[in-house]
Amino acid sequence: MVQPINLIFRYLQNRPWIQVWVYDFITGFDECKNLVLDDAEEIHSKTKSRKQLGRIMLKGCTITLLQSVSN
């Protein structure tokens, strides 16, 4: 099993799109798994409406799923 911090580091290095209820590339993270995303975009799953969020920080303790997605 891959440790979460190692997976986040791999995503930081390879820069794939990830799905965290917002879409963007990981710009940075810390030991608490807080993530910094630039030019984040929120996409509502039912209506498919989009909202530009800009630079955001996601608190690591609130993230339950992190998945690489294709463009």
Phi and psi in degrees as GROMACS dihedral restraints (atoms count N, CA, C in turn):
[ dihedral_restraints ]
;  ai    aj    ak    al  type     phi  dphi    fc
    3     4     5     6     1   -82.0    20    10
    4     5     6     7     1   132.3    20    10
    6     7     8     9     1   -68.6    20    10
    7     8     9    10     1   139.9    20    10
    9    10    11    12     1   -54.0    20    10
   10    11    12    13     1   -41.7    20    10
   12    13    14    15     1   -64.8    20    10
   13    14    15    16     1   -34.0    20    10
   15    16    17    18     1   -70.2    20    10
   16    17    18    19     1   -37.2    20    10
   18    19    20    21     1   -65.7    20    10
   19    20    21    22     1   -43.4    20    10
   21    22    23    24     1   -61.9    20    10
   22    23    24    25     1   -42.0    20    10
   24    25    26    27     1   -62.6    20    10
   25    26    27    28     1   -40.8    20    10
   27    28    29    30     1   -62.0    20    10
   28    29    30    31     1   -42.3    20    10
   30    31    32    33     1   -64.3    20    10
   31    32    33    34     1   -37.0    20    10
   33    34    35    36     1   -63.4    20    10
   34    35    36    37     1   -42.1    20    10
   36    37    38    39     1   -71.1    20    10
   37    38    39    40     1   -46.2    20    10
   39    40    41    42     1   -86.3    20    10
   40    41    42    43     1   -16.5    20    10
   42    43    44    45     1    54.9    20    10
   43    44    45    46     1    46.2    20    10
   45    46    47    48     1   -78.9    20    10
   46    47    48    49     1   158.3    20    10
   48    49    50    51     1   -65.4    20    10
   49    50    51    52     1   140.4    20    10
   51    52    53    54     1  -122.3    20    10
   52    53    54    55     1   157.8    20    10
   54    55    56    57     1  -112.0    20    10
   55    56    57    58     1   115.7    20    10
   57    58    59    60     1  -135.1    20    10
   58    59    60    61     1    35.5    20    10
   60    61    62    63     1    70.4    20    10
   61    62    63    64     1    -4.9    20    10
   63    64    65    66     1  -133.3    20    10
   64    65    66    67     1   158.1    20    10
   66    67    68    69     1  -117.9    20    10
   67    68    69    70     1   133.9    20    10
   69    70    71    72     1   177.1    20    10
   70    71    72    73     1  -177.9    20    10
   72    73    74    75     1   -97.2    20    10
   73    74    75    76     1   148.0    20    10
   75    76    77    78     1   -73.8    20    10
   76    77    78    79     1   127.5    20    10
   78    79    80    81     1   -95.1    20    10
   79    80    81    82     1   -34.8    20    10
   81    82    83    84     1  -168.1    20    10
   82    83    84    85     1   167.3    20    10
   84    85    86    87     1  -157.6    20    10
   85    86    87    88     1   167.8    20    10
   87    88    89    90     1  -128.3    20    10
   88    89    90    91     1  -175.6    20    10
   90    91    92    93     1   -67.1    20    10
   91    92    93    94     1   -16.9    20    10
   93    94    95    96     1   -89.5    20    10
   94    95    96    97     1     5.9    20    10
   96    97    98    99     1    65.9    20    10
   97    98    99   100     1    23.0    20    10
   99   100   101   102     1   -68.9    20    10
  100   101   102   103     1   136.7    20    10
  102   103   104   105     1  -114.2    20    10
  103   104   105   106     1   141.3    20    10
  105   106   107   108     1  -109.5    20    10
  106   107   108   109     1   126.6    20    10
  108   109   110   111     1  -122.1    20    10
  109   110   111   112     1   134.0    20    10
  111   112   113   114     1   -98.9    20    10
  112   113   114   115     1   145.5    20    10
  114   115   116   117     1    52.3    20    10
  115   116   117   118     1    41.9    20    10
  117   118   119   120     1   -66.3    20    10
  118   119   120   121     1   147.9    20    10
  120   121   122   123     1  -132.3    20    10
  121   122   123   124     1   124.5    20    10
  123   124   125   126     1   -93.1    20    10
  124   125   126   127     1   132.3    20    10
  126   127   128   129     1  -123.2    20    10
  127   128   129   130     1   118.6    20    10
  129   130   131   132     1   -70.9    20    10
  130   131   132   133     1   125.7    20    10
  132   133   134   135     1   -66.0    20    10
  133   134   135   136     1   -31.1    20    10
  135   136   137   138     1   -87.6    20    10
  136   137   138   139     1   -46.7    20    10
  138   139   140   141     1   -90.4    20    10
  139   140   141   142     1   -13.8    20    10
  141   142   143   144     1    63.5    20    10
  142   143   144   145     1    15.3    20    10
  144   145   146   147     1   -72.3    20    10
  145   146   147   148     1   149.2    20    10
  147   148   149   150     1  -118.3    20    10
  148   149   150   151     1   146.0    20    10
  150   151   152   153     1  -138.2    20    10
  151   152   153   154     1   124.0    20    10
  153   154   155   156     1   -76.5    20    10
  154   155   156   157     1   129.0    20    10
  156   157   158   159     1  -107.9    20    10
  157   158   159   160     1   -20.5    20    10
  159   160   161   162     1    77.2    20    10
  160   161   162   163     1  -145.8    20    10
  162   163   164   165     1   -82.7    20    10
  163   164   165   166     1   128.9    20    10
  165   166   167   168     1  -135.1    20    10
  166   167   168   169     1   159.9    20    10
  168   169   170   171     1  -120.2    20    10
  169   170   171   172     1   128.2    20    10
  171   172   173   174     1  -101.1    20    10
  172   173   174   175     1   126.8    20    10
  174   175   176   177     1   -71.5    20    10
  175   176   177   178     1   125.6    20    10
  177   178   179   180     1   -55.3    20    10
  178   179   180   181     1   -35.8    20    10
  180   181   182   183     1   -71.8    20    10
  181   182   183   184     1   -11.5    20    10
  183   184   185   186     1   -97.5    20    10
  184   185   186   187     1    -6.9    20    10
  186   187   188   189     1   -88.8    20    10
  187   188   189   190     1   122.1    20    10
  189   190   191   192     1  -109.6    20    10
  190   191   192   193     1   -19.0    20    10
  192   193   194   195     1  -146.5    20    10
  193   194   195   196     1   134.9    20    10
  195   196   197   198     1  -135.6    20    10
  196   197   198   199     1   123.6    20    10
  198   199   200   201     1  -140.9    20    10
  199   200   201   202     1   136.8    20    10
  201   202   203   204     1   -76.3    20    10
  202   203   204   205     1   135.3    20    10
  204   205   206   207     1  -126.8    20    10
  205   206   207   208     1   154.8    20    10
  207   208   209   210     1   -84.5    20    10
  208   209   210   211     1   153.5    20    10
